[in-house]
């Protein structure tokens, strides 16, 4: 296999793992290594990447800002769906992997590469997400996953390897107490290290995007979100680009202690893991979208959508974005959300999101009909026949049981 691989495109972050993967690929396959770093909103982590990649042996580095595309073509459909994994996780890492892997395939095709490589471990979900996407978009590309091949077993092994090659690496790599973080425009996750202990409350120093609810302002802050056919278009009356909406709400939510999640989740590979997630803007957007749908969707659509959203969340979590089922579900959510247009006002206070108003020209809520005093649209007497028909199965069953008892 090594003789067949002449050029590899590596999903590069600049961290310890990918810094070691570059020379390892060169040593193992005697190939050219091209690095590709997708900018999905990780911000300061992109500084100095090109110099670091070339110092490790890469021939070149591609960097591309994918934040607008991520928000509009991936996150917005997810908001329309209302998908939340295991009732708590807003799929921050999961939703970004398909677009990163898709771009990796595009660079590989452009460069005429034989393979793509990633630094995902053999215990995590990301290896599946990356490789699911590569398989769906270009099954001819080979995928190299060093953590499933090489002999290194620890951070110390990687440090010794890089030292032997006189290759620089981030100062943070020397600190074994640091835990793993993944950041994009939608969220930031924290895993590993001291976080693996599930019996104690996470230290306040772990959190990055949000203040603790106790330290949030004592005065509530109001925010108004406008939607058009299920997609967010404005915050507090100001129309913005998708990524600017997320950034704005991240700041507003973060300072009010909104969007913290501490959960033990079921990984796709079979084990349970403990993670801390911060999704301040996403929490606000999902809450607002749900409140708007409460007045724009009919009962059956709303209830069935909840069932489908659970399965859709699993598809995203499992990296199955580029599948026929996921594509069909996206069409379903797009169709069902055509009338989810309007504004929602929310009150943010010390980690809580509280509804403070909903308005839509497509609202199905009728104050007249809900009123106890107005009988012109719905007479209380109308309920008698409905209830008699609705309870018929129960009455028939009870009658049958009575007959059996009497005999």
N, C-alpha and C positions, 0 to 999 in steps of 0.2 A: 504493500500500500504506500509506503514512504517514497518509492520510486515514481509513483503516479502523481504525487503532489509537488507541484513546482511553485505555486503561489497561493497564499492563504490570506483571507481578510479576517482580521480579529476584531471582535466587539471590545473596544478599549475604553477603560475608565481612568487609567492612570494610577490605580491603586496597587497594592502589593501583588495581588494575584496576576493581574494582566501585565504588570511590569516583568514578572518572572516568566510568563507564558511566551513572550516574544523571543527571548534567547532560547528557551526550551524548544519552541517550534523550529528555530533555525538549526539547533543541534540535532534534533530528532529527524527532521524531514529534509534538511539542507535546502530549504525553500526561501523564497522572498516573503516577507511579512508586511502586509499593509494594514494599518490601523484605521478603524472607523469609529468615531465618537458621535453619537446622536445627542444633540442638545434638546432635552425634553424638560428643561427648567431646573437643572441641578445647580445653576448659578456659579458660585465661587469654585466649585470643583473642576471647572474647565480651564482654570488659569495654568499656563505653562505646560499644557499637555503635549504640544508638538515637540518641544525640546526634550521632554521626558521620553516620548515614544521613540524618537530617533536615537537618543542616548542608549536605549535598550536594544537597538538593532533594527527597528522598523525602517522601511524605505520611504514611507510617506504616511501622512495622517489626514484623513477626511473629517471635517467637522461641519455639521449642518444643523441649523435651528429648525426643529420640528414642532415647536410648541403650538403654533397656530393650527397646524394640521392635527396634532394630538387632541386639542380641545374640540375642534369643529367636527372631525370625522370619527373620533373614538369616544371622548368623554361626553360630548353632547348626546349621542345616541344612548349612552349608558344612563345619563340623567333621565332621558325620556322613558327608559325602561323601569327606573326605580330599583335597579339591581343592587343588592347588598348581600355580601357573602356571610352566611351564618349569622345574620341579623345585626352584624356589627361592623364588618370590614367594607369600606367603600372602594375596594379593589384598586388602590392607588398604584402599587407596583404592577399588578396584573394587567391593567389597561394600557400601560406604556410599552410592555414587551413586544406586542405584535408590530407596532410601528417601527420600533428599533430593529427588529429582526427583518422586517420588510426592506428597510433601507440598507441593511447589511447585504441582503441578497442583490439589491440594485447595484451596490458598489462592486460586489463579486462579479456580476455579469459585465459591468463596465470594464473592469480590469482583466477579465478573462481568467479569473481565479479558479482553481480546482476545488477549493474547500473554504469553509468559514469556520471560525473557532470562537469559543466563548469561555469565560472564566467561572461559570456556574458550578457549584459543588454537586456531588452525587446524591446529596440528601435533600436538596431544595426543589421548589416548584419551577424555578426559572429555566432550568435545563430543558424541561418539557415544553415550556412556553416558546422558547427560542426554536427548538427543533421541530415543533409542530408547525410553526410558521414557515421555516425553511423548507420542510417537506411539502407543504401545500403550494408554495410559490415556485420552487425549483428543485424537484426531487433528484436532479442529476448532481447537485452540489453535495460533496461530502461534508460531514460535520465532525469537527475535532473538539472533544471535551477533555482537556488535560487532566482535570481532577478525577476522571474515571480511568486514566491511563498511567500517569506518571507515578514515580515512587515516593514523591514528597507526601508527607502526612500531616505536617504542621506548619504554622507560621515561621517557626524557627528554621525549619528546613528551607523555606523559600528565602529567608534572609541570608542564610549561609550560601545558598546558590548564587544569589545576586552579588554578594561580597566576593565570591570566587571569580565572578565575571567583571568585577569592578564597575558594576552598573548601579547608578543612584536609585534611591526609592524614597517615598514620602517619609518624613520624620515620624508621622503618626504610626507607621508600620512597626516601629520598635516597641510600641506600648501594648503589651499583651492584654491589658485591662480594658482597652477600648472595645466597644461593641460595633456591630455592623449597622450601617445606615444606608438607606436608599432614598434618594430625593428626586422628585420631579415637580412640575408646576402644580400638580393636583394634591400631593401629600409628601410626607416624610415618614419612613418606617425605621424602627429601632429593634434590633434583634441581637442575640448572642451575649457572651460575657455575663455580667451580673444579672442581666435581664432573664437569663434562663432559670433563675430561681423564682418559682411562681408563688412561694409562700409569704413573700414580703411585698409591701407597697413599693412601687418603683421610685427611685430617688428623683427629686425634683430637677436635678441637673440633666437628666436624660432628655427632657422636653426642649424643643427648639422653636417651633412655630407658635406655641400657645403659652400664655401665662396660666398659673393655677387659678381656678375659680375663686379661691380665697383672696387672691391679689388683683382680681379684675376690678374695674371701676364699680363704685357703690351706686352709680346712677345708670339705669338701663339705656341702651342705645337702640334706636329704631333704624331699620334698613328696609328699603322697598325694592323688590326684584320684579322686573318685567319679562314676560315670556311671549314668544311668538311661535305658535305651533309646537310647543314643548321645549323650544330652545331659548336659553337666557339671552336677552338682547340689551338690557339696561339695568343699571344700579342707581337708585335714588334719582331717577329721571334722566340720567346721563347714559346715552348709548355708547357702547364700547365694543372693541374687538373681543373675541372669546377669551384670549389669554389675559387681557386686561381685566375682564370681569372676575376671573379666578384670582388674579393677583390682588385686586381690590378687596374681595371678600375674604381672602386669606388674612389680610391685615386687620380688617374689621373683626373677623371672627377670632383671630389669634389674641388680640388685646382684651377680648371679653371671655376668654377661657373656653371657647367653643371648639369642638372637634377632636377631643382626646378619646382614644380607644385603647383599652388594655384587655387583650383577649388571648385565650388558648384556642388555636384553630386546628382544624384537621387538614394537614397537607395532602396534596394529591398523591405523593409517594407513600402514604400510609401512616406516617407518624404524626403526633401532635407537636405543635411548636407554640412558644409564647412570644408574642410581638406587641410592641407599642406603636400605635399609628396616630398621626396628627393630620386631620383633614378639615381645617376650619372652614375654608370657602366651600368645599364640597358638602359639608354637613348642612350649611345654610342653603345651598342650592337644592339639595335633595329634599330638605324639609319644605322649602317654598314650593317646589314643583308638586310635591304630594298634596299640599294644601290647595293649590290651584286645581289639581285634578279632582279633588273632592267635590268641586262644584261644576266641573265641565264634563265629567264622565258619568254615564249611566251606571246603575248598580252592577249589572252583569259584566260590563266591560271592565269596570274597576276591580271587581273581585277576580275575574279570570286573569287580568293583567298581573295581579299579585302572584298567581300560581306560575305563570310563564316567567315572570321576573326572577323567581328563585332558580329555575333551570338555566336561564340566561346568565345569571351570576356564576353558576358553576362552569359554564362554557368559557367565560372570561377568565376565571380563576385558573382553569386548566389549560389556558393558552389556545383555545379552539376558536379564535376569532375568524380565521379564514376557513370556515367550513360552511357547507350549504345550510345547515340548521341555523347557525348564527346569522347568516345573511338573510334568511327568511324571517327570523325573529326581528331583525332590524327593520325590515319592511313592515312587519306587524305593528311595532311600536310607533313607527313614523305615521302609519295610517290612523292608529287609534288616538294619537296625540294632535291631530289636525285642529281640533277645537280647543286645545290647551293654550289659550292665548289670554293674557290679562296680567294683572299685577297682584302681588302678595306683599303685605307689610308684616314684618316680624319684629318682635322685641327681644333683644339679646341682653341677658343678665346673668353674670357669674356662671357661665357654662351652660345656661339654659336657652333654648330657642322656643319662643312663645308666639303663637299666631296673634296678629293685631289687625287683621283685615284682609279680605279677598275680594277681587273684582274682575269680572269677565263679561264680555258681550255674549258669550256662549253659555253663561251660567244656567244650570238646570234647577237651581234653588229658587223656590217661589215663597216669598214671605207670606203672601196671601194664603197659599195652600197650607203652609205650616201653622198658620194662625188657628187657634181654637175657636175663634169667633166667626170666621168666614166659612159659610157652608155652600157658597155658590159653585166652588170648584170641587169640593170634596165634602160630602155630607157624612157625619158620623154614622148614620144609619147604613151607609153603603158597606160598612165593614162587616155587617152581620153575615151576608151571603158569602163574602170572601172567606171569612173565618170558618164557616161551615164546610166549604169546599176544601180549604187548606187542611183542616183537621180530620177530613174523612178517612184517610188511611189509619190514623190512630184509633178512631172510633170503631172501624171495621175489625182491627186487630183485637181491641179490647172485648168486642162482642164475641169473637171467636174463642178467646181465652175463657170467657165466662161460660160459654156453652160446654167447653171441655170440663171445666170444674163442676158444672151441674150434673154432667153425666157420670 
